[in-house]
Amino acid sequence: MERIVWRAAGLDVHKDVIAAEVHLPGGVVHQGRFATTTPGLLVLRDWLVGHGVTRVGMESTGVYWKPPYYMLEDAMDVWLLNARHMRNLPGRKTDRTDASWICQLIEFGLVRPSFVPPALIRELRNLTRYRKAQIEERTRETQRLDKVLQDAGVKLSSVASDILGASGRAMLSALVAGTTDTEVLADLARGRLRVKIPALREALAGRFSGHHAVIVSAVLAKLDFLDELIAGLTVEIERVVVPFSHQVDLLDTIPGVDLRTAQGLLAETGADMTVFGTADRLASWAAVCPGNHESAGKSRSGKTRKGPKWLGVYLHNAAMSAIRTKNTYLAAQYTRLRPRLGHNKALVAVKHSILVAIFYMLDRDQPYHDLGPDYFIRREDPHRRARKLIRQLQAIGYTVHAEPPPAAA
């Protein structure tokens, strides 16, 4: 094999220690062990620079790779490697041999680096991921609140669509304060919910006791805290995303993608599509395309593999919203594929379409262009489609007399 990198290094990264090996021209090998504290990483950087290392590789081990990566990225070319792409021989597993194996893979170009976005995108990514986690936590707390009410026999969610709206919060606060009179509780309804006061009286007649009040009070307090936290994170995200506000506006034009989802998608893919090269490579990296498994000339399971978790979350939310839109290509695509492939595979196809659109929108700096709900009809030969429809009508007993439309003048 041809050596591609003549001054390469491999790092076996752990929580507290890093095993390093450097390969230099002439077969010279240097080894070392370094602490993962900031002073230890500074020593590691100086050691690598002193040996003239031009490229260093490390395995993506949990979150432990981040401090050495960030410390070294300005001094040399750093490659983050997928653990599945660098299987070592069994029976020779030590930190030193791991570092040596990584270095050999780097030297001979046997691996490809993982995508690591630039610093500003990483900052945005940390914020959007944490906000998404808190939004999901708020959803769990809301569900927990309803479970406590069901345990108490309070059927508020059966009457009010939002138990945390103005009316619901007023009733819950009154329950926590000790009010059990259903007339008083139901009279706290506001707006359009007042027409349901008789139903509210029945729904609020339960067995709400002291321990229910303690739990509901704690849940409401946590929900208030989460609302404040999410609002603060949103303000910070809007500050950080200012350099990419144009790209966010572009992504916001995709059906099913709102502002928060657009910010999350940008944080996961980055704004520079040249790192992926093509839309196909982006879709492959995101694992929203069929897998390949061919052996002896036979194609086996094409099951999609697991892709980036958070990108998958945002794509799923966008696709679920897109298939509910009206008069859009994405909704028509899902409707066309679901009877034949089922919900899950049809949804993956919609995710793929959204991701391909993201690539070209960011690469060409263009807003989303919808192909229209009749795209699949327009691309089909009209005579062939007419014959198919006639056969379908005849199959259920109809006698069909069809005449072609008059030729256009």
N, C-alpha and C positions, 0 to 999 in steps of 0.2 A: 504493500500500500504506500501511496505517496504521502509524505509528511506535509501538512498544510500550514501548521503553526509551529514555528521553531522555538519559541519561548512561551510555553504554556504552563498552566498551573491547575491543579484540581484541589478542591476543598471539600472535606467531609464535615458538614456542619452539624453540631449538636447544640443543646441548650447552653452548656457552660464552656465547651471547648471546641476548637476547630483543628482538625488534622489536615495539614497542607503538604503538597508535593509539587516541586517545580522540575520540569524537564528542559534542559538547555542543549544547544548544539554540541555534538561530540559525545552524546550519551551521558552528560553530566546530570546527576539527580541530587536535589536538595530536599530535605524533609524538615518539618517543624510542627509544633503544637502551640496554639495560641488561645488565650482567653477570649470570650465573646463580649467582655466589657468594652466600653469605648476606648480606654487606654490600650487594651489588648488588640483591638481592631486597628488602631493607629500603628502599632508595632507590626501587625500583619501587612498593612498597606506598604509601610516602608520596606519591609522584607521583600515583598513582591516587586516593588519598584526598583529596589536595589539589584534584583536579578534580571531586570529588564523584561519582565513578563508583559506580553502584549494581549493575551487572552486568558481569562480564568473561568473555570466552570464550577458550578455547585449544584447540588440536588435541592429541589424544592421541598424542604423538610418543614412541614407545618408553617409556623410564622418565624422560625429561627433563622431562615435565610435572609430576612429583610435587613437586619442591622449590618451584616457584612456586605450585602449587595449595595446598600445605600452608601456605605463608606468607600467602596471601591469603584463605583460606577463613573466617577469623574476622573479617575486615574488611569483606567484601562478598559478594555472591552470585556464586559462581564456577561456570561451566559448562564441563565437559569435553566436547568435541565429537568425534564419530566422523569420521575423515577422509573416509569414503565419502559422508558426508552434506553435504559442503561443497566440491564440485568448483568450481574457478575457471575462468575463460575461458582457453583456451590462448594462448600468445604474450605473456602479461603476468605472468610469474612472477618476482616479487622478494619479498624479505622484507617490504618496506613494503606492497606490494599485497596480500600474504597477510594481514597484520595488518588492513588496511583492509577486506578482504572478510569476515573473521571478525567484525569490528565491525558491518558492515552486516547480516550474518545475525542477530546478536544483537539489533540495533536493531529489526528488523522481525519477529522471532519466526519465522524460517524454519528453525530447527533445534531439536532437542530435546537436552537434556543427557544424557550418559552417566551410568550409575550409579556413584557413588563412595561406598563405605560410610563410616560414622563412624570416628573415629580408633581406638577400641578394637577394632572389627572388622578394621580394616586391620592392626593389630598381630597379631591372631589369624591373619589370612590369611597374613601373611609367615611366621609360624611353621609353620602347617600345610602350606603349599606347600613350604617347605624340608625339612620332615620327609618329605613324600611323595617329594621328589626323592631324598633319601638312602635311603629304602626301595627305590625303583626302582634306585638305584645298587647297593644290596646284592644285589638280584636279579640284576643284570648280573654282579657279581663271583662269585656262586654259579654262574651258568652258565659263566663263564670258568674257574672251578675244575674243573668237570666236563669241559670241553673239554681242559684240560691232562691230566687223568687219562685221557681217551680216547686222547690222543696217546701216552701212556705205556703204553697197553694195559691199564690198570687199570679194570675194569668194576664198580667199587664201586656206582655208581648203579643197576646192573641187579639188585642184590640188596637193597641198603638203600634204603628209600623216602626217607630223609633222610640225605644224606652228611655233614651238619653236626650230626647228633645226637651224643649222648655217645659212642656206639660209633664213628661215622665220624670224629669229631675225634681220638679216641685212635689210630685206625689211620693217619690222615693225619699226625699228629705223629710216629708211629713211622717212617713212610716218610721224612719229612723228616730225621729223626735218623739215617737210614741203614739201618734194619732192612728186610731183603728176604725173610726167612724167612716164607713164607705161613702156616706153622703158628702161629708167634708172632703174626703180624698178625691172623689169624682168631680167635685165642683172646682178643683184646681186645674181642670182641663182648659186649654186655651185654643183659640182659633177654630179650625175645622173639626178638631177633636171634641168640641162641646156637643156636637150632634150625637156623639156616642156615649153620652153620660149614663144612660140606662145600662148599657153593656159594661161600662167601666165599674158601676156599682157592683155588678156580679163578679167581675174579674178581680176586684180588689178585696173581696171577702175571702180571706184565707186564715192561715194559722201563723201569722208573722209574729215571732216571739223575740225575746231579748238577744239570743245568740245570732238570729238572722240580722238584727239591727247592727250588731257589731261588725259582721262580715260585710254587709252592704255599705256601711259607713267607710270601712277600710277600702273597699273596691272603688267607691266614688272618689275618695281622696287620691287613690293611685291613678285613676283616670284623669283627674284634674292635673296631677303632676305630669303624666304622659302628654297631655295636651299642651302644657306649657313647654315641655322638653322638645316636642315635635315642632312647635312654632319657632323655638329658638334655633333648632337645627336648620329649619327652612330658611331663616334669615341668613345664617352663615353660608348655606349652600348658594343662595342667590348672590352673595358677595363673591364667593370663590368662582362661580360659574360665569362671571361677567366677561372674561376673555373669550368664552365659548358661547355667548348668548345667541349669536347668529346661527351656530350649528344646532342649538337647542330649539330655536324657532323653526328651523327646517324640519327637525324630527317631529315637532309638534303638529305638523301638517299630515302625518300618517293617520289614517282612521284607526281609532282605538288607542292612540297614544296621547296621553295628557301631559301636562307640564312636568309633573313628578316623574312619570315614566320616561319622558324624554331625557331628563337630567340623569336618571339612572342608567339608561342605555348608553348615553355618551360617556358616563364614567366607566362603564365596563368595556366598551370597545375603543375608547379614545376618539380623537377627532381626526387623526392621520390614518387614512386607509392604505397608504403605501406600505405600511408594515405588514399588511396581509397580501398585498399584490393583486389578488382577484377576489371577486365575490364568492367563488367556489371555496377558496381557502378560508375565508371568513366563516362560511357556513360549516365547513368541516371542523374548524377550531371550536365553534360553538356547539357542535354535535347536533345540528338540526338537519342532517342529511343521512341517508341510509349508509350503514357500514359495509365494508367489503370483506368477504370471507370466501375466497376461491381456492379450491384444492383439487388436483387431478382433473382440471377442466370443468369442475362442477362448482356452481355458486351455491353456497350454503346460506345460513341466516344472515340477513342484512340488518339486524337489529341496531338501532342507533346507540352509540355509547354515551356515557355520562360526560357532559360538558361543564363549563364554568357554572357554578351553582347560582350566583347572583344574576348573571346574564340570563340564565334560564328562567328565573323568577320574573324578571321584567318582561321577557318575551312572552311568557305564559299570560301575564296580565294583559299585555297589549293584544295578543291573539284572541283571548276570551272576550275582550271588548270589541275587537274588530268584527268578529263573526256575528255580533248582535247589531251592527250598524245596518242601515238601509241603503240600497242602491250603490253598493261599493263592490269593487273587484274581489276584495278579500272575503266578504260575506258570500259572494257567488262561488268563489273557489271552494270554500268549506261546504256549502250546500251541494255542490257537484260531487265532491269526493266522499262525503260522509256515508252515503248509502253503500258504497263499494268497499271503502277502507275502514269504516268505523270512526268514532269520534276522535280517538287519540292520534291515529295516523293522519287524519284530515287536519287536526290542529297543528301537528308538526309541519305539515305542508304550508299552513298559513304563517307559522313562525319563520319558516325558510323564506317565504316571500317578503315578509317584513324585514328580515335581516339583509336580504339582497337589495331591497329598496334603500335601506340605511347605507349600505356600501356606496351605491351609485349617487345617492343624494349628497353624502359628505365628500365623495371623490370629485363629483362634478359641480358641487355647490349649487344644487338645484332643489326646489321644493318637490314634494311628492306629487306625482302625476297618476291619477287613478285611471285604470284601463276601462272602467265602467262595468256595471253588473251584467251587461249583455256581451262581454268580451268573448266568452266561449261560444255564444251563438253566432256572433259575427264572423268568427274565424272558420266556421263550419260551412261546407258547401250547401247552399239553400235547397237545391234539388235533392241532395242526399238526405237532408234533414226532413224534407217534406215526405219522402218515401218512408222514412222511419216512422214518422208520426201516423202516416196512413196505415202502415202495418200494425201499429199498436191499436188503432181504432178498430181495424178489422179483426184483430185477435179477440176483442171483447164483444164482437157481434155486430158492429156497425157496418152499414153499406156506405162506402165513401165514393163520391163523384167529385174529383178535384180538377180544377182548371188552373193552368199557370197564370200568373199575373201578367197584365199587358206590358209589353216591352216599353222601356222608357223612351220618350221622344228624343 
